[in-house]
């Protein structure tokens, strides 16, 4: 990682922003997590941005940028949800008009919360399947109407506002942590924290596998646009990192970045919900999930993970559970070739173990005279149970095709 000297002017501005925020909303707590500390042999603290008034850190950047533009009457923003809520909250606070563009794929929970926070002060425009399409539409509207475009991350005032996270951590902990674990979407939070703490700690920047725009930019030496983006972790699903944020992050080095699969992320979301009672959205769980990869490198150290958001729509919980089970190997899907004769199904069921449960059974083809194709979903408690089951079935002549990780078939069948 490149060596950074602390930028005094930025440091002072971030502190001033943090002080100004206290007139609008309180600081978020920094809480030591005993479960994670014991599990990873480190002193693990969670900076609970999921407990801000809009359940994400995005409120900070919106506040700081808007307070510096008292003359602006119209603010325009593009957001997958969390920035939208921050802007809406601040439009009502400052008495300003806001027009917020959101992708049509945005979870309903985030849309409704944006309406709730903004009230009559904001108008919501749903457009674009991906954030970058939404961003282009918002910028075009802003140029036409003469409003002030409030970037979700690629804005110096927004970066400065997000740095207030680091200001609070330093005050609450009494010093800089040994290691910061920071989720990355467009880079506003990461560049703000890095610019504030400088060399005072080590960093790990975490992205979802389907939206690793920082790693792509570091590899290319410049911001590049990803060909495709997986929108599951919508709070961090950005196709291109910001120019200003990358300028601050360009020296961090690939070794200090991690990518986390969307399916593994679901296991952490469920663990935090079931064990700790903490509700995190996919992007908000990135930093906690990354601890699994850091291993020995953090043992005995003070580590702060930023839980960046908790705007989770519980209608998505079945999907999260499904993804977690498939990643953990306790749920699989097969195409089964089943004889078309009386008693064939009963014979098959006798091969299941006491911990195996059929969750899906659907005939795909019944026209064959002797055999039919069945979509079969099986859930168990131990991945090793599948080895035993499949061995029994194969020894008795059954033919199965595992399609659990076949994205194309899963898209159409599961």
N, C-alpha and C positions, 0 to 999 in steps of 0.2 A: 504494500500500500504506500502511496506517496506520502511524504511528510507534509503536514499542514501546520502552518502557524495560525494561532487564533486571531481571527480578524476582529480587532477591537470594535470597529464601527458596527459590524454586524452583531457582535456580542451585545453591545449596548442597545441596539435597536430591538433585538429579540427580547431582552429583559424589559424594555419599555413596553413592548407589545404585551408581554405577560402581565405587567402591572395594569395596563389599560383594560385588559380582559376582565379583571376582577370586578369592574363596575357592571359587567353584563352577565357573567357566569363564573362559577367557582372553579378552582383547579380540580383536575381529576386525581383520584388517589393512586399512590404507588404502594402496592401491597405485596408483601413477601408471600410466596406460595409454598407451603410446607410439602405438599404432595410432589410438586415438580422438583423442589430442592432435594428431597430424599431420593427421588427416582434418578436424578442425574448427578448427584454428588456435588452440587453447586448451591450457591446462595441465589436463588432465582426469584426475581421480583417482576411483577406485572404492572406496567403503566396502563391503567384501565381507561383508555380512551373510549371504550364501549360504554362508559358511564357518563359521558358528557351529555348536555341537554339534548343533542341530536344523535347520541350514541355513536359518534365518531369524531376523530380529530379535525375533520374538515371545517368545523365551525371556526377554528382558529384562523386559518388562512383567509376565509371569507370576512371575518371580523376585521382583520388587520388591513386588508386591501380596501374595504369599504370605508373604514374610519379615515383613511388617507385621501379619500375622494369625496369630501363633503359637498362639492359643487355638482356632482353627478346626480341626475334625477332618475335615470334608467340604467339598471344593471342587467346584463345578459350573461347567461351561463349555460354550459353544456355539462351534463353529469349523468353517470349511471345510477346515481341515488344519493350518496353521502354528501358530496359537494352541493348537490341540489338542496338538500335539507339545511345545510349550513347557510347557503345564500338566502334561502327562504326565511330562515330564522332571523337573519340580520336585516333583510329588507323590512320586515315588520318592526324590528328594533329601531332602525334608523329612519323609518318612515319613508322608504324609497320604493319605487316601482321595479319589479323584477320580472323578466321573461326567462323561463328555464326550459331548455331543450333536453329531453331525455330519450334514450333508445326505447324502441317499442318492446324490447326484451326485458326492460327493467321490472323487477319483482313488484307486484301490486303493493306490498307493504311499504316500499320506499316511495312509491308515487303518492299513496295516501298520507304518509307522514309529511311529505313535502307540502302537500295541500294544507295539512293541519298547521304546520309551522308558519307558512306564508300567509294563509288566509286570503283576504282581498288584495294583499300587496303583490301577489305573484300570479302569473299566468304560466301554465305548463303546456308545452308543445311536445307531443310524442312523434318522433321521427327517427328513421334509421335503425337497421338491425344491429349495427356495431357502433361503439362509442365514436370512432373517428368519423363516421358518416354524420352522426349527431353534431359533432364538433364543427364540421364544415358548414352545416345548416345554420348553426347558432352564429358563427362568425359572419356569414353572409347577411343574416338578419341584422346583426349589430352594425355592420357597415352601412346598410340601407337606412336604419332608423337613427343612427348617431348615438347609440348607447355606449356605455363602458363595458367592454367585455371582461368578465371576471374569470380568468383561467382557473381550472381546478388544480393546476400544479405549476405551469410554466410561466410564473410571474414572480418577480423579486419580492413583492409585498406579501404574496401568499407563502413563499418559501420562508420568509422572515416570521410570518405568523405561525407556521408549523414548527419552527424552531423553539417556540415557547414550550413545547413538550420537553425539550432538553433542559430549558431553564427550570422548569418545575422539578424534573428528576434530580438535578443538581441540588436544589434547595431541600427537597424531601429526603434525599439520601445523605446529604451533607457533603457529597463529593461526586465526582464522575464515576460511573460504574467501570468495572474492568472490561466488560463486554456488552455491547448493545446489539440486539437482534431486531431488525427493522424490516417490515414488509414494504415492498416496492410495487407501485403501479406506474404512475407518471413520474415519480421521483421527488415530489415536493417534500414529503416528510423526511425521507432519507437525506436529501441534500441539505435540508434545514438543520437536522440533528448533527450531521457530519460537520457542517460549517460552524456550529456552535462548540461542539466538544473537541474538534480537531484531533490532535494526537493523544488526547487525554484518555482514550479508551480504544479498544479494538471493536471491529464491526463485522456483522454478518447481514447482508442484504438478501432478502428472501422474496422470490417471485413464484407465481403458479407456473407449472410447466407449459400450460397453454397460453401464457402471456408474458414470456421472459424477454421483455424489450430491453431491459438494462444489460443483460448478458449478451444479447445480439449487438447492442451498441458498443459494448466493450470489445467484443471480438472484431468488429468492423472499424473501431476507432472513431465512430461517429454515429449519431442517431440513424437508425434504419427502421423501415416499416415492416412488421411481421406479415407474412402472407396470410395467415389465419390466426384467429384468437378464440380460445375457449372461454366463453362468457360465464362459466359456472362460478368462478371467484370474481364476480362482477366488479367488486370494489378495487380490484387490482388488474383487471383485464384490459390492458392498454396496448395498442398495436405499435406505438412509437413513443419513446421517452421524450420528455421535453428538451428543447435545446438548452435552456438556462439550467435546468436540473442536471443534465448530462455534463455541462461544463463544470459543475461542482463535484460530480461523481466520477468523472472520467479516469481518475487516478486510483480508484479503489482496488482494481485488479480482480480478475475472474475468481481467484482463490478465495476472495472474501464474499462471494455470492453463492447462493444455493437456489435450486428450483425444487419445488414440491409438487408431486402429482395431485391432481384434484381428488382422486379417490382416496389417497392416503390422508389428505387434509380432512376428509370426512371422519376418519377414525379419531382424530384429535378433537373435532367439533363435538362428537358424541361423548368422548372421555371428559371433556371440560364440562359438558352439560350434566352427565350422570354422576361424576365424581365430585365436581366442584360447584355445580349449580350455576355455572357461568355460561351465558348465551352469547356465542360468537358467530358472526357471519363468516363465510369461507375466507375472505381476505383478512378478517380479524384474527383468524386462527393460524395464519402463516408463521408468525414468529415463534409461537409455542411448538408447532409441529417441527420446526427446524431444529429444535433441541435434540431430536432423535439422531440427526446427522452430525452434530457437533461433538458428541461423545466425550472422549478424554480431554479434549482441548479446553473444556470449560470447568472441569472438576476443580473444586476448591476456590472458584472465582465468583465474584459478584456479577451476576448477569441480569440485565433488564430486557424484557421482551415487551414490545409495544403491541398491545391487543387493540388494533386500530379501529375496529368497528363491531357493533352488536346488532345491526339492523337485519335480523334474520326473520324471514317469513316462515312460520311453522307449518305452512302447507307444503314446504319443501322438505320437511323432516323425513317422510318416507323415502325420498330420493337419496338423502344423506345417509340414511341407514342402509339402503340398498348398496350404495357405492362403498360404504365402509365394510360391509359383509363380503362383497366381492373382492375387495382389496385384501382383506384378512384371510381369504380362502375358505370361509365357512359357508359360502353360498355359490352355487354353480348352476349353469344352464347347459343343457344338452339337447341334441336332436337324437332321439331314440328310435331305432327300427324295431317295431313291435309286431309280432305275429297277429294276423287277423283270424282269431279263433276263440271260441268260448273258453273262459278261464285264463287267457293269456295275461290279462291285467293282474289277476289275483296271484299268478305265479311270479310276476315281476315284483309285486309288493312284498312278497316273502323274502326277497333278498335285502330289503332295507334293514339297517341296524336300528337299535333302540333309540339312538340319538339323531336319526335321519328323518327329515320331515319334507314331504312334497309340498311345495308352495305354488307350483304351476304345472298343469297337465292339460295340454291342448293338442288335439289332432290337427296336423297340418295337411295331411293327405289321406283320404280314405278310399281312393279309387283303385288302388292296387289290390289284386285278388288275395295275395298271401300275406302281405306286410303293409303296415301303415307307418307314417312318420309322425312322431310326437314331440312337441316342444315340452321339455321337462325341466322344472326348476326344483332344486333340492337344497335345503338348508340343514346344517348340522352344527355341532358345538366345537368340533376339533377338525382342522383340515386333514389330519391323518385318516379320518373316517372315510374320506373319499377314495383313498388308495385301497382300503379294504373292500368297499362297495364295488369299485370298478373291477377289481381282481375277480370278485365273485361273479359279476355279470359277464365278463369276458370269458371266464372258464365255462360258462353255460351257453356260449354262443351269441350273446346279445351284442349288438353293434351300437355304439354311441359316439357322437361327435361333440366334443366340448366347444361350445361357442361363447363361453363367458367373456373371453377377451377379444372376440371377433367383433370389432366395432361396426362393421358393415351389417352383419347379420343381426347383431344386438339392436341396432338402430331400427330395423324393420320388425323384429320379432318380440323383443323383450319390452 
